[in-house]
Amino acid sequence: MAEEKNYISIDEFARIELRVGKVVEAEKIPGTRLLKLIVDLGGEKRQIISGIAEYYTPEDMIGKKVVVVANLKPKKIRGYLSEGMILAAGCDKGQRPVLVTVGDEAEPGWRVC
């Protein structure tokens, strides 16, 4: 018998609100590996703190359309409020994170399903 996985139900997955966000502002937080991003989610803008500064510059991020966990509980990170999370692949130790992005036809705020 296969090893039991930590499965979630479709109802649990449905609670995660994934949205298209467009990065409109970005800056490195001095002395950290963090970027402070302002992301347009369609009807609102959110500040998201992301630990990707060793892989992406603020200039790399401007204009990118990314997938955002929009209903993540806000959290203070190094004194900055983070109001979501940007998804990336390759987050295991030794890997370079690759942002989960969408095509130009996807609009900020669209639900990802």
Jmol script that loads the backbone (N, CA, C; Angstrom):
load data "model"
ATOM      1  N   MET A   1       0.841  -1.191   0.000  1.00  0.00           N
ATOM      2  CA  MET A   1       0.000   0.000   0.000  1.00  0.00           C
ATOM      3  C   MET A   1       0.883   1.251   0.000  1.00  0.00           C
ATOM      4  N   ALA A   2       0.501   2.219  -0.789  1.00  0.00           N
ATOM      5  CA  ALA A   2       1.281   3.451  -0.914  1.00  0.00           C
ATOM      6  C   ALA A   2       1.294   4.206   0.408  1.00  0.00           C
ATOM      7  N   GLU A   3       2.397   4.940   0.619  1.00  0.00           N
ATOM      8  CA  GLU A   3       2.512   5.779   1.811  1.00  0.00           C
ATOM      9  C   GLU A   3       1.378   6.795   1.824  1.00  0.00           C
ATOM     10  N   GLU A   4       0.780   6.980   2.987  1.00  0.00           N
ATOM     11  CA  GLU A   4      -0.339   7.922   3.081  1.00  0.00           C
ATOM     12  C   GLU A   4       0.164   9.347   2.888  1.00  0.00           C
ATOM     13  N   LYS A   5      -0.501  10.078   2.031  1.00  0.00           N
ATOM     14  CA  LYS A   5      -0.146  11.467   1.730  1.00  0.00           C
ATOM     15  C   LYS A   5      -0.955  12.400   2.622  1.00  0.00           C
ATOM     16  N   ASN A   6      -0.516  13.618   2.684  1.00  0.00           N
ATOM     17  CA  ASN A   6      -1.234  14.639   3.434  1.00  0.00           C
ATOM     18  C   ASN A   6      -2.212  15.330   2.488  1.00  0.00           C
ATOM     19  N   TYR A   7      -3.232  14.580   2.053  1.00  0.00           N
ATOM     20  CA  TYR A   7      -4.204  15.101   1.102  1.00  0.00           C
ATOM     21  C   TYR A   7      -5.129  16.118   1.755  1.00  0.00           C
ATOM     22  N   ILE A   8      -5.605  17.045   0.929  1.00  0.00           N
ATOM     23  CA  ILE A   8      -6.648  17.963   1.366  1.00  0.00           C
ATOM     24  C   ILE A   8      -7.866  17.696   0.491  1.00  0.00           C
ATOM     25  N   SER A   9      -9.015  18.106   0.993  1.00  0.00           N
ATOM     26  CA  SER A   9     -10.246  17.917   0.221  1.00  0.00           C
ATOM     27  C   SER A   9     -10.416  19.075  -0.762  1.00  0.00           C
ATOM     28  N   ILE A  10     -11.299  18.891  -1.721  1.00  0.00           N
ATOM     29  CA  ILE A  10     -11.598  19.961  -2.677  1.00  0.00           C
ATOM     30  C   ILE A  10     -12.179  21.172  -1.947  1.00  0.00           C
ATOM     31  N   ASP A  11     -12.927  20.931  -0.869  1.00  0.00           N
ATOM     32  CA  ASP A  11     -13.480  22.037  -0.080  1.00  0.00           C
ATOM     33  C   ASP A  11     -12.373  22.844   0.591  1.00  0.00           C
ATOM     34  N   GLU A  12     -11.340  22.157   1.094  1.00  0.00           N
ATOM     35  CA  GLU A  12     -10.212  22.865   1.700  1.00  0.00           C
ATOM     36  C   GLU A  12      -9.470  23.684   0.637  1.00  0.00           C
ATOM     37  N   PHE A  13      -9.250  23.080  -0.526  1.00  0.00           N
ATOM     38  CA  PHE A  13      -8.567  23.797  -1.613  1.00  0.00           C
ATOM     39  C   PHE A  13      -9.374  25.021  -2.048  1.00  0.00           C
ATOM     40  N   ALA A  14     -10.691  24.886  -2.088  1.00  0.00           N
ATOM     41  CA  ALA A  14     -11.558  25.982  -2.537  1.00  0.00           C
ATOM     42  C   ALA A  14     -11.458  27.205  -1.621  1.00  0.00           C
ATOM     43  N   ARG A  15     -10.991  27.024  -0.400  1.00  0.00           N
ATOM     44  CA  ARG A  15     -10.837  28.147   0.527  1.00  0.00           C
ATOM     45  C   ARG A  15      -9.674  29.060   0.143  1.00  0.00           C
ATOM     46  N   ILE A  16      -8.736  28.548  -0.669  1.00  0.00           N
ATOM     47  CA  ILE A  16      -7.582  29.343  -1.076  1.00  0.00           C
ATOM     48  C   ILE A  16      -7.980  30.227  -2.249  1.00  0.00           C
ATOM     49  N   GLU A  17      -7.840  31.531  -2.070  1.00  0.00           N
ATOM     50  CA  GLU A  17      -8.216  32.478  -3.116  1.00  0.00           C
ATOM     51  C   GLU A  17      -6.975  32.884  -3.900  1.00  0.00           C
ATOM     52  N   LEU A  18      -6.837  32.312  -5.087  1.00  0.00           N
ATOM     53  CA  LEU A  18      -5.717  32.635  -5.968  1.00  0.00           C
ATOM     54  C   LEU A  18      -6.190  33.674  -6.985  1.00  0.00           C
ATOM     55  N   ARG A  19      -5.436  34.747  -7.109  1.00  0.00           N
ATOM     56  CA  ARG A  19      -5.801  35.845  -8.014  1.00  0.00           C
ATOM     57  C   ARG A  19      -4.600  36.271  -8.846  1.00  0.00           C
ATOM     58  N   VAL A  20      -4.877  36.829 -10.020  1.00  0.00           N
ATOM     59  CA  VAL A  20      -3.832  37.438 -10.841  1.00  0.00           C
ATOM     60  C   VAL A  20      -3.518  38.805 -10.251  1.00  0.00           C
ATOM     61  N   GLY A  21      -2.250  39.063 -10.072  1.00  0.00           N
ATOM     62  CA  GLY A  21      -1.804  40.370  -9.599  1.00  0.00           C
ATOM     63  C   GLY A  21      -0.725  40.918 -10.513  1.00  0.00           C
ATOM     64  N   LYS A  22      -0.737  42.225 -10.706  1.00  0.00           N
ATOM     65  CA  LYS A  22       0.290  42.880 -11.515  1.00  0.00           C
ATOM     66  C   LYS A  22       1.154  43.739 -10.598  1.00  0.00           C
ATOM     67  N   VAL A  23       2.450  43.484 -10.608  1.00  0.00           N
ATOM     68  CA  VAL A  23       3.373  44.247  -9.770  1.00  0.00           C
ATOM     69  C   VAL A  23       3.519  45.654 -10.359  1.00  0.00           C
ATOM     70  N   VAL A  24       3.150  46.665  -9.570  1.00  0.00           N
ATOM     71  CA  VAL A  24       3.198  48.046 -10.045  1.00  0.00           C
ATOM     72  C   VAL A  24       4.309  48.855  -9.378  1.00  0.00           C
ATOM     73  N   GLU A  25       4.789  48.408  -8.230  1.00  0.00           N
ATOM     74  CA  GLU A  25       5.917  49.049  -7.547  1.00  0.00           C
ATOM     75  C   GLU A  25       6.739  47.959  -6.881  1.00  0.00           C
ATOM     76  N   ALA A  26       8.040  48.180  -6.793  1.00  0.00           N
ATOM     77  CA  ALA A  26       8.922  47.210  -6.134  1.00  0.00           C
ATOM     78  C   ALA A  26      10.150  47.925  -5.606  1.00  0.00           C
ATOM     79  N   GLU A  27      10.572  47.528  -4.409  1.00  0.00           N
ATOM     80  CA  GLU A  27      11.819  48.048  -3.858  1.00  0.00           C
ATOM     81  C   GLU A  27      12.428  47.017  -2.924  1.00  0.00           C
ATOM     82  N   LYS A  28      13.751  47.019  -2.859  1.00  0.00           N
ATOM     83  CA  LYS A  28      14.455  46.118  -1.956  1.00  0.00           C
ATOM     84  C   LYS A  28      14.424  46.723  -0.562  1.00  0.00           C
ATOM     85  N   ILE A  29      14.203  45.882   0.428  1.00  0.00           N
ATOM     86  CA  ILE A  29      14.265  46.331   1.813  1.00  0.00           C
ATOM     87  C   ILE A  29      15.730  46.230   2.232  1.00  0.00           C
ATOM     88  N   PRO A  30      16.361  47.362   2.544  1.00  0.00           N
ATOM     89  CA  PRO A  30      17.799  47.372   2.830  1.00  0.00           C
ATOM     90  C   PRO A  30      18.192  46.388   3.937  1.00  0.00           C
ATOM     91  N   GLY A  31      19.326  45.727   3.720  1.00  0.00           N
ATOM     92  CA  GLY A  31      19.860  44.810   4.721  1.00  0.00           C
ATOM     93  C   GLY A  31      19.138  43.471   4.818  1.00  0.00           C
ATOM     94  N   THR A  32      18.261  43.169   3.849  1.00  0.00           N
ATOM     95  CA  THR A  32      17.502  41.919   3.875  1.00  0.00           C
ATOM     96  C   THR A  32      17.528  41.267   2.496  1.00  0.00           C
ATOM     97  N   ARG A  33      16.937  40.095   2.421  1.00  0.00           N
ATOM     98  CA  ARG A  33      16.716  39.402   1.142  1.00  0.00           C
ATOM     99  C   ARG A  33      15.270  39.586   0.691  1.00  0.00           C
ATOM    100  N   LEU A  34      14.654  40.674   1.129  1.00  0.00           N
ATOM    101  CA  LEU A  34      13.229  40.891   0.893  1.00  0.00           C
ATOM    102  C   LEU A  34      12.981  42.001  -0.132  1.00  0.00           C
ATOM    103  N   LEU A  35      11.915  41.809  -0.901  1.00  0.00           N
ATOM    104  CA  LEU A  35      11.393  42.860  -1.763  1.00  0.00           C
ATOM    105  C   LEU A  35      10.038  43.288  -1.217  1.00  0.00           C
ATOM    106  N   LYS A  36       9.802  44.587  -1.229  1.00  0.00           N
ATOM    107  CA  LYS A  36       8.484  45.124  -0.909  1.00  0.00           C
ATOM    108  C   LYS A  36       7.810  45.415  -2.237  1.00  0.00           C
ATOM    109  N   LEU A  37       6.710  44.717  -2.488  1.00  0.00           N
ATOM    110  CA  LEU A  37       6.002  44.821  -3.759  1.00  0.00           C
ATOM    111  C   LEU A  37       4.625  45.425  -3.542  1.00  0.00           C
ATOM    112  N   ILE A  38       4.207  46.287  -4.431  1.00  0.00           N
ATOM    113  CA  ILE A  38       2.823  46.758  -4.464  1.00  0.00           C
ATOM    114  C   ILE A  38       2.200  46.063  -5.670  1.00  0.00           C
ATOM    115  N   VAL A  39       1.137  45.296  -5.397  1.00  0.00           N
ATOM    116  CA  VAL A  39       0.528  44.453  -6.412  1.00  0.00           C
ATOM    117  C   VAL A  39      -0.920  44.887  -6.635  1.00  0.00           C
ATOM    118  N   ASP A  40      -1.254  45.143  -7.900  1.00  0.00           N
ATOM    119  CA  ASP A  40      -2.615  45.505  -8.296  1.00  0.00           C
ATOM    120  C   ASP A  40      -3.416  44.217  -8.459  1.00  0.00           C
ATOM    121  N   LEU A  41      -4.472  44.074  -7.658  1.00  0.00           N
ATOM    122  CA  LEU A  41      -5.354  42.907  -7.739  1.00  0.00           C
ATOM    123  C   LEU A  41      -6.682  43.265  -8.394  1.00  0.00           C
ATOM    124  N   GLY A  42      -6.689  44.258  -9.231  1.00  0.00           N
ATOM    125  CA  GLY A  42      -7.921  44.658  -9.910  1.00  0.00           C
ATOM    126  C   GLY A  42      -8.573  45.811  -9.194  1.00  0.00           C
ATOM    127  N   GLY A  43      -9.349  45.538  -8.168  1.00  0.00           N
ATOM    128  CA  GLY A  43     -10.048  46.592  -7.450  1.00  0.00           C
ATOM    129  C   GLY A  43      -9.281  47.156  -6.281  1.00  0.00           C
ATOM    130  N   GLU A  44      -8.103  46.612  -5.990  1.00  0.00           N
ATOM    131  CA  GLU A  44      -7.319  47.082  -4.847  1.00  0.00           C
ATOM    132  C   GLU A  44      -5.840  46.804  -5.072  1.00  0.00           C
ATOM    133  N   LYS A  45      -5.012  47.536  -4.327  1.00  0.00           N
ATOM    134  CA  LYS A  45      -3.575  47.312  -4.344  1.00  0.00           C
ATOM    135  C   LYS A  45      -3.162  46.779  -2.978  1.00  0.00           C
ATOM    136  N   ARG A  46      -2.250  45.818  -2.996  1.00  0.00           N
ATOM    137  CA  ARG A  46      -1.763  45.203  -1.761  1.00  0.00           C
ATOM    138  C   ARG A  46      -0.254  45.287  -1.695  1.00  0.00           C
ATOM    139  N   GLN A  47       0.246  45.399  -0.459  1.00  0.00           N
ATOM    140  CA  GLN A  47       1.685  45.318  -0.222  1.00  0.00           C
ATOM    141  C   GLN A  47       2.016  43.871   0.114  1.00  0.00           C
ATOM    142  N   ILE A  48       2.977  43.306  -0.605  1.00  0.00           N
ATOM    143  CA  ILE A  48       3.406  41.933  -0.361  1.00  0.00           C
ATOM    144  C   ILE A  48       4.916  41.943  -0.163  1.00  0.00           C
ATOM    145  N   ILE A  49       5.360  41.332   0.921  1.00  0.00           N
ATOM    146  CA  ILE A  49       6.779  41.207   1.218  1.00  0.00           C
ATOM    147  C   ILE A  49       7.201  39.805   0.780  1.00  0.00           C
ATOM    148  N   SER A  50       8.227  39.746  -0.060  1.00  0.00           N
ATOM    149  CA  SER A  50       8.651  38.469  -0.626  1.00  0.00           C
ATOM    150  C   SER A  50      10.159  38.281  -0.481  1.00  0.00           C
ATOM    151  N   GLY A  51      10.568  37.089  -0.079  1.00  0.00           N
ATOM    152  CA  GLY A  51      11.981  36.783   0.132  1.00  0.00           C
ATOM    153  C   GLY A  51      12.703  36.362  -1.131  1.00  0.00           C
ATOM    154  N   ILE A  52      12.584  37.144  -2.176  1.00  0.00           N
ATOM    155  CA  ILE A  52      13.156  36.779  -3.474  1.00  0.00           C
ATOM    156  C   ILE A  52      14.219  37.750  -3.958  1.00  0.00           C
ATOM    157  N   ALA A  53      14.666  38.664  -3.106  1.00  0.00           N
ATOM    158  CA  ALA A  53      15.582  39.730  -3.550  1.00  0.00           C
ATOM    159  C   ALA A  53      16.944  39.223  -3.998  1.00  0.00           C
ATOM    160  N   GLU A  54      17.354  38.025  -3.579  1.00  0.00           N
ATOM    161  CA  GLU A  54      18.645  37.531  -4.062  1.00  0.00           C
ATOM    162  C   GLU A  54      18.522  36.954  -5.470  1.00  0.00           C
ATOM    163  N   TYR A  55      17.293  36.799  -5.967  1.00  0.00           N
ATOM    164  CA  TYR A  55      17.060  36.229  -7.293  1.00  0.00           C
ATOM    165  C   TYR A  55      16.440  37.217  -8.283  1.00  0.00           C
ATOM    166  N   TYR A  56      15.716  38.211  -7.769  1.00  0.00           N
ATOM    167  CA  TYR A  56      15.010  39.176  -8.618  1.00  0.00           C
ATOM    168  C   TYR A  56      15.275  40.588  -8.118  1.00  0.00           C
ATOM    169  N   THR A  57      15.515  41.500  -9.048  1.00  0.00           N
ATOM    170  CA  THR A  57      15.673  42.905  -8.692  1.00  0.00           C
ATOM    171  C   THR A  57      14.294  43.570  -8.732  1.00  0.00           C
ATOM    172  N   PRO A  58      14.162  44.733  -8.111  1.00  0.00           N
ATOM    173  CA  PRO A  58      12.891  45.453  -8.236  1.00  0.00           C
ATOM    174  C   PRO A  58      12.516  45.702  -9.699  1.00  0.00           C
ATOM    175  N   GLU A  59      13.515  46.005 -10.528  1.00  0.00           N
ATOM    176  CA  GLU A  59      13.250  46.263 -11.947  1.00  0.00           C
ATOM    177  C   GLU A  59      12.726  45.010 -12.656  1.00  0.00           C
ATOM    178  N   ASP A  60      13.196  43.828 -12.238  1.00  0.00           N
ATOM    179  CA  ASP A  60      12.703  42.566 -12.811  1.00  0.00           C
ATOM    180  C   ASP A  60      11.210  42.390 -12.556  1.00  0.00           C
ATOM    181  N   MET A  61      10.748  42.910 -11.431  1.00  0.00           N
ATOM    182  CA  MET A  61       9.389  42.622 -10.972  1.00  0.00           C
ATOM    183  C   MET A  61       8.329  43.541 -11.558  1.00  0.00           C
ATOM    184  N   ILE A  62       8.686  44.780 -11.850  1.00  0.00           N
ATOM    185  CA  ILE A  62       7.698  45.751 -12.334  1.00  0.00           C
ATOM    186  C   ILE A  62       7.030  45.226 -13.607  1.00  0.00           C
ATOM    187  N   GLY A  63       5.700  45.206 -13.587  1.00  0.00           N
ATOM    188  CA  GLY A  63       4.914  44.795 -14.750  1.00  0.00           C
ATOM    189  C   GLY A  63       4.616  43.310 -14.822  1.00  0.00           C
ATOM    190  N   LYS A  64       5.254  42.497 -13.979  1.00  0.00           N
ATOM    191  CA  LYS A  64       4.997  41.055 -14.013  1.00  0.00           C
ATOM    192  C   LYS A  64       3.584  40.761 -13.524  1.00  0.00           C
ATOM    193  N   LYS A  65       2.925  39.833 -14.215  1.00  0.00           N
ATOM    194  CA  LYS A  65       1.623  39.341 -13.773  1.00  0.00           C
ATOM    195  C   LYS A  65       1.863  38.003 -13.092  1.00  0.00           C
ATOM    196  N   VAL A  66       1.594  37.975 -11.797  1.00  0.00           N
ATOM    197  CA  VAL A  66       1.917  36.835 -10.945  1.00  0.00           C
ATOM    198  C   VAL A  66       0.646  36.259 -10.331  1.00  0.00           C
ATOM    199  N   VAL A  67       0.777  35.070  -9.757  1.00  0.00           N
ATOM    200  CA  VAL A  67      -0.335  34.453  -9.037  1.00  0.00           C
ATOM    201  C   VAL A  67      -0.142  34.747  -7.550  1.00  0.00           C
ATOM    202  N   VAL A  68      -1.192  35.273  -6.931  1.00  0.00           N
ATOM    203  CA  VAL A  68      -1.152  35.718  -5.538  1.00  0.00           C
ATOM    204  C   VAL A  68      -2.160  34.932  -4.705  1.00  0.00           C
ATOM    205  N   VAL A  69      -1.721  34.496  -3.522  1.00  0.00           N
ATOM    206  CA  VAL A  69      -2.671  33.971  -2.530  1.00  0.00           C
ATOM    207  C   VAL A  69      -3.261  35.212  -1.868  1.00  0.00           C
ATOM    208  N   ALA A  70      -4.501  35.528  -2.236  1.00  0.00           N
ATOM    209  CA  ALA A  70      -5.101  36.805  -1.843  1.00  0.00           C
ATOM    210  C   ALA A  70      -5.787  36.779  -0.486  1.00  0.00           C
ATOM    211  N   ASN A  71      -6.085  35.590   0.029  1.00  0.00           N
ATOM    212  CA  ASN A  71      -6.786  35.542   1.318  1.00  0.00           C
ATOM    213  C   ASN A  71      -5.901  35.002   2.436  1.00  0.00           C
ATOM    214  N   LEU A  72      -4.593  35.132   2.284  1.00  0.00           N
ATOM    215  CA  LEU A  72      -3.664  34.768   3.346  1.00  0.00           C
ATOM    216  C   LEU A  72      -3.747  35.826   4.441  1.00  0.00           C
ATOM    217  N   LYS A  73      -3.757  35.387   5.676  1.00  0.00           N
ATOM    218  CA  LYS A  73      -3.840  36.321   6.802  1.00  0.00           C
ATOM    219  C   LYS A  73      -2.641  37.275   6.763  1.00  0.00           C
ATOM    220  N   PRO A  74      -2.875  38.591   6.833  1.00  0.00           N
ATOM    221  CA  PRO A  74      -1.761  39.548   6.826  1.00  0.00           C
ATOM    222  C   PRO A  74      -0.797  39.285   7.975  1.00  0.00           C
ATOM    223  N   LYS A  75       0.490  39.566   7.707  1.00  0.00           N
ATOM    224  CA  LYS A  75       1.522  39.306   8.709  1.00  0.00           C
ATOM    225  C   LYS A  75       2.605  40.360   8.592  1.00  0.00           C
ATOM    226  N   LYS A  76       3.156  40.763   9.737  1.00  0.00           N
ATOM    227  CA  LYS A  76       4.285  41.691   9.748  1.00  0.00           C
ATOM    228  C   LYS A  76       5.564  40.889   9.555  1.00  0.00           C
ATOM    229  N   ILE A  77       6.370  41.336   8.592  1.00  0.00           N
ATOM    230  CA  ILE A  77       7.662  40.726   8.315  1.00  0.00           C
ATOM    231  C   ILE A  77       8.703  41.833   8.386  1.00  0.00           C
ATOM    232  N   ARG A  78       9.604  41.740   9.347  1.00  0.00           N
ATOM    233  CA  ARG A  78      10.642  42.759   9.547  1.00  0.00           C
ATOM    234  C   ARG A  78      10.052  44.158   9.654  1.00  0.00           C
ATOM    235  N   GLY A  79       8.887  44.256  10.273  1.00  0.00           N
ATOM    236  CA  GLY A  79       8.244  45.546  10.477  1.00  0.00           C
ATOM    237  C   GLY A  79       7.361  46.020   9.338  1.00  0.00           C
ATOM    238  N   TYR A  80       7.270  45.247   8.262  1.00  0.00           N
ATOM    239  CA  TYR A  80       6.450  45.595   7.101  1.00  0.00           C
ATOM    240  C   TYR A  80       5.252  44.652   7.033  1.00  0.00           C
ATOM    241  N   LEU A  81       4.082  45.197   6.750  1.00  0.00           N
ATOM    242  CA  LEU A  81       2.888  44.381   6.633  1.00  0.00           C
ATOM    243  C   LEU A  81       2.844  43.712   5.262  1.00  0.00           C
ATOM    244  N   SER A  82       2.675  42.392   5.266  1.00  0.00           N
ATOM    245  CA  SER A  82       2.520  41.640   4.027  1.00  0.00           C
ATOM    246  C   SER A  82       1.084  41.164   3.939  1.00  0.00           C
ATOM    247  N   GLU A  83       0.437  41.479   2.805  1.00  0.00           N
ATOM    248  CA  GLU A  83      -0.988  41.209   2.641  1.00  0.00           C
ATOM    249  C   GLU A  83      -1.261  40.179   1.551  1.00  0.00           C
ATOM    250  N   GLY A  84      -0.438  39.142   1.500  1.00  0.00           N
ATOM    251  CA  GLY A  84      -0.609  38.090   0.507  1.00  0.00           C
ATOM    252  C   GLY A  84       0.702  37.382   0.273  1.00  0.00           C
ATOM    253  N   MET A  85       0.697  36.480  -0.684  1.00  0.00           N
ATOM    254  CA  MET A  85       1.904  35.728  -1.038  1.00  0.00           C
ATOM    255  C   MET A  85       1.933  35.512  -2.541  1.00  0.00           C
ATOM    256  N   ILE A  86       3.102  35.708  -3.125  1.00  0.00           N
ATOM    257  CA  ILE A  86       3.301  35.429  -4.549  1.00  0.00           C
ATOM    258  C   ILE A  86       3.786  33.994  -4.668  1.00  0.00           C
ATOM    259  N   LEU A  87       3.178  33.237  -5.581  1.00  0.00           N
ATOM    260  CA  LEU A  87       3.560  31.838  -5.759  1.00  0.00           C
ATOM    261  C   LEU A  87       4.782  31.705  -6.658  1.00  0.00           C
ATOM    262  N   ALA A  88       5.615  30.714  -6.326  1.00  0.00           N
ATOM    263  CA  ALA A  88       6.799  30.393  -7.118  1.00  0.00           C
ATOM    264  C   ALA A  88       7.023  28.892  -7.071  1.00  0.00           C
ATOM    265  N   ALA A  89       7.711  28.381  -8.072  1.00  0.00           N
ATOM    266  CA  ALA A  89       8.128  26.979  -8.104  1.00  0.00           C
ATOM    267  C   ALA A  89       9.622  26.929  -7.815  1.00  0.00           C
ATOM    268  N   GLY A  90      10.085  25.785  -7.316  1.00  0.00           N
ATOM    269  CA  GLY A  90      11.512  25.631  -7.036  1.00  0.00           C
ATOM    270  C   GLY A  90      11.918  26.256  -5.730  1.00  0.00           C
ATOM    271  N   CYS A  91      11.157  26.009  -4.680  1.00  0.00           N
ATOM    272  CA  CYS A  91      11.408  26.647  -3.390  1.00  0.00           C
ATOM    273  C   CYS A  91      12.161  25.750  -2.405  1.00  0.00           C
ATOM    274  N   ASP A  92      12.620  24.582  -2.873  1.00  0.00           N
ATOM    275  CA  ASP A  92      13.404  23.717  -1.998  1.00  0.00           C
ATOM    276  C   ASP A  92      14.817  24.267  -1.884  1.00  0.00           C
ATOM    277  N   LYS A  93      15.505  23.863  -0.824  1.00  0.00           N
ATOM    278  CA  LYS A  93      16.864  24.334  -0.577  1.00  0.00           C
ATOM    279  C   LYS A  93      17.748  24.105  -1.808  1.00  0.00           C
ATOM    280  N   GLY A  94      18.484  25.135  -2.178  1.00  0.00           N
ATOM    281  CA  GLY A  94      19.394  25.050  -3.304  1.00  0.00           C
ATOM    282  C   GLY A  94      18.760  25.351  -4.650  1.00  0.00           C
ATOM    283  N   GLN A  95      17.453  25.558  -4.679  1.00  0.00           N
ATOM    284  CA  GLN A  95      16.780  25.868  -5.943  1.00  0.00           C
ATOM    285  C   GLN A  95      16.529  27.366  -6.048  1.00  0.00           C
ATOM    286  N   ARG A  96      16.491  27.847  -7.274  1.00  0.00           N
ATOM    287  CA  ARG A  96      16.142  29.246  -7.543  1.00  0.00           C
ATOM    288  C   ARG A  96      14.641  29.312  -7.765  1.00  0.00           C
ATOM    289  N   PRO A  97      13.920  30.125  -6.987  1.00  0.00           N
ATOM    290  CA  PRO A  97      12.478  30.209  -7.199  1.00  0.00           C
ATOM    291  C   PRO A  97      12.140  30.819  -8.557  1.00  0.00           C
ATOM    292  N   VAL A  98      11.192  30.193  -9.232  1.00  0.00           N
ATOM    293  CA  VAL A  98      10.692  30.672 -10.514  1.00  0.00           C
ATOM    294  C   VAL A  98       9.257  31.125 -10.285  1.00  0.00           C
ATOM    295  N   LEU A  99       8.987  32.376 -10.532  1.00  0.00           N
ATOM    296  CA  LEU A  99       7.661  32.925 -10.269  1.00  0.00           C
ATOM    297  C   LEU A  99       6.601  32.260 -11.139  1.00  0.00           C
ATOM    298  N   VAL A 100       5.432  32.041 -10.542  1.00  0.00           N
ATOM    299  CA  VAL A 100       4.278  31.545 -11.292  1.00  0.00           C
ATOM    300  C   VAL A 100       3.627  32.782 -11.909  1.00  0.00           C
ATOM    301  N   THR A 101       3.719  32.884 -13.240  1.00  0.00           N
ATOM    302  CA  THR A 101       3.198  34.053 -13.941  1.00  0.00           C
ATOM    303  C   THR A 101       2.084  33.624 -14.895  1.00  0.00           C
ATOM    304  N   VAL A 102       1.367  34.621 -15.397  1.00  0.00           N
ATOM    305  CA  VAL A 102       0.284  34.375 -16.350  1.00  0.00           C
ATOM    306  C   VAL A 102       0.509  35.239 -17.587  1.00  0.00           C
ATOM    307  N   GLY A 103      -0.183  34.905 -18.663  1.00  0.00           N
ATOM    308  CA  GLY A 103      -0.056  35.645 -19.914  1.00  0.00           C
ATOM    309  C   GLY A 103      -0.661  37.032 -19.852  1.00  0.00           C
ATOM    310  N   ASP A 104      -0.325  37.831 -20.841  1.00  0.00           N
ATOM    311  CA  ASP A 104      -0.791  39.221 -20.899  1.00  0.00           C
ATOM    312  C   ASP A 104      -2.304  39.356 -20.943  1.00  0.00           C
ATOM    313  N   GLU A 105      -2.998  38.348 -21.485  1.00  0.00           N
ATOM    314  CA  GLU A 105      -4.450  38.454 -21.601  1.00  0.00           C
ATOM    315  C   GLU A 105      -5.167  38.349 -20.247  1.00  0.00           C
ATOM    316  N   ALA A 106      -4.494  37.818 -19.216  1.00  0.00           N
ATOM    317  CA  ALA A 106      -5.098  37.725 -17.883  1.00  0.00           C
ATOM    318  C   ALA A 106      -5.061  39.092 -17.220  1.00  0.00           C
ATOM    319  N   GLU A 107      -6.176  39.502 -16.664  1.00  0.00           N
ATOM    320  CA  GLU A 107      -6.282  40.819 -16.038  1.00  0.00           C
ATOM    321  C   GLU A 107      -6.094  40.736 -14.521  1.00  0.00           C
ATOM    322  N   PRO A 108      -5.507  41.783 -13.919  1.00  0.00           N
ATOM    323  CA  PRO A 108      -5.386  41.813 -12.467  1.00  0.00           C
ATOM    324  C   PRO A 108      -6.740  41.603 -11.798  1.00  0.00           C
ATOM    325  N   GLY A 109      -6.741  40.740 -10.785  1.00  0.00           N
ATOM    326  CA  GLY A 109      -7.957  40.436 -10.053  1.00  0.00           C
ATOM    327  C   GLY A 109      -8.654  39.164 -10.505  1.00  0.00           C
ATOM    328  N   TRP A 110      -8.338  38.692 -11.703  1.00  0.00           N
ATOM    329  CA  TRP A 110      -8.982  37.455 -12.168  1.00  0.00           C
ATOM    330  C   TRP A 110      -8.658  36.314 -11.217  1.00  0.00           C
ATOM    331  N   ARG A 111      -9.650  35.478 -10.989  1.00  0.00           N
ATOM    332  CA  ARG A 111      -9.494  34.295 -10.144  1.00  0.00           C
ATOM    333  C   ARG A 111      -8.712  33.222 -10.908  1.00  0.00           C
ATOM    334  N   VAL A 112      -7.794  32.569 -10.224  1.00  0.00           N
ATOM    335  CA  VAL A 112      -7.044  31.443 -10.793  1.00  0.00           C
ATOM    336  C   VAL A 112      -7.687  30.170 -10.284  1.00  0.00           C
ATOM    337  N   CYS A 113      -8.015  29.273 -11.213  1.00  0.00           N
ATOM    338  CA  CYS A 113      -8.698  28.037 -10.824  1.00  0.00           C
ATOM    339  C   CYS A 113      -8.049  26.836 -11.489  1.00  0.00           C
TER     340      CYS A 113
END
end "model"
wireframe off; spacefill off
backbone 0.3
color backbone group
